[in-house]
Amino acid sequence: MRIEWQIAPRSEWAADALVFFVFEKPHEYLPGLRKFLSNSGKWLDLSAALVDFTGKSCEVAVAYAPAGEGGVRRVILAGLGPAEQFETERLKNAAAFVLRKCRDSGIQRPGIPIDALEGFACESSSCSIEELLRETLAGAMAGLHRFNELKTKNADAGQSPESIVLLCGDDPGPALRQAAALAEAEVAGILLARDLTISPANRATPGFIADTASEIAERFGFKITIIDLDSAQSLGMGAFAAVARGSTEPSFVIVIEHAPPGTEDDPPIVFIGKGITFDTGGISLKPRDKLEEMKQDMAGAASVLGAFEAIGRTGLGKRVVGILPCAENMPGGRAYKPGDVFRTYSGQTVEIISTDAEGRLVLCDALAYAADRLKPALMVDIATLTGACIMALGREVAAILGNREDLVGSIRTIGLSVGERFWPLPLWDFYFDALKSDVADMKNVGDRSAGTIVGAMFLKQFVPQKVPWVHLDIAGTAWTDKDTGFSPKGPTGFGVRTLFEIARRWPQL
């Protein structure tokens, strides 16, 4: 789907339908819709489509112009709920349901009048018109996501619209055009991340992730380095190698780098994504219930690649590096065992208590490698790390922890600005007591208490104090069992927008 600008007088607008957003009392129309009613859409007030339309959140109604009316013949109204409860999340989800209605109705070129969003911004929101447009387009495009690649019979009816037409009487200016371009870029990244995460593990292997990263690198001129298992062992990545050796599937540490001319020697922003393409738990085998969902344990790596897709499309002028430690966690004859001790890239030793705490093992070597080799300005790791995070925060909020409270707060604010919610948890030193080992520098897990915090505390041991670092635990938010509009049931692509926005704003977070 593409975004199309149409600059013309209202009487000359050409679209298959006009889209307007409405609060729960439909007679309290926003200025853009009032303007349409007073000029070319007087028939809309009398339309039968409005008889039962209440304007409740995500309610959608289509009104058809009577015979003889000129101009645009269809108007789509999308409910936002009560005005006093408005937030951009509702706008984003409403836009998703509008585009699905277009898909089901065969509407190929829905039009969104920019002046409707202008009135909307003035009357009901502290957000700028640019933010409102970005959220509207993000919802409209991402909400159409369907993964049909492996179906031989497509059960989903309807063809997605070919374009969204942005209608305005005057040139919109660079800020609005940039907002539309940002939405288009980040949605491309979100859809990439969703497709990778939903792909079955026999398809989305570590090698497949490496091939995907290579394709992105080739398309945008990024540097790509793929470290195989033997090379990782030679580098001293003992924790990563321990996890990887249980599977016959080749494992890789993938390093992808965007360094525009003149930035090659700058301290980079580094994003590290957990890439366990299937997690059986290893010798500490998981229960069989929902084991098929463990294909999503590489959602962190998928989010990093999604962010690089967005970075490539926008031509960001900063050095950004992504590191993706990718492996399967399998209970093979060569698999690592509880009680084993391994030396990590940092030189520290780790006693294995549970082989089902493998994510922190592949991440710890990636963090230490990045700190040593890249001297980063900022490191952010993102991972479906702990089930404890789901117990603590549920499915709609991710955990955020780090070694700089101000940085944690800034990134949490960035997440909120793009509809991704994070909640901070502490990293006080006494939490390390749970990881003390009798035979090594530390254990890889503690007891059942404070699981998300202890997981992050383990990772903290591999980050030099001088390096700003944040850990994002997306165990609950990487997948949804309900359709929100913006995120259909399945993988969410959570984290792509936050990582992309961090890269855009750094160092002014």
PyMOL commands that set and color helices and strands:
alter all, ss='L'
color gray80, all
select helices_A, chain A and resi 10-12+31-39+42-46+48-50+83-85+88-105+114-124+129-142+174-198+206-220+229-235+238-244+291-314+359-374+387-393+405-417+429-435+451-460+496-505
alter helices_A, ss='H'
color red, helices_A
select strands_A, chain A and resi 2-7+17-22+60-64+74-79+110-113+163-168+223-228+252-258+269-273+275-279+320-329+341-343+349-351+378-383+398-402+422-424+442-443+469-473+479-480+490-491
alter strands_A, ss='S'
color yellow, strands_A
deselect
rebuild
show_as cartoon
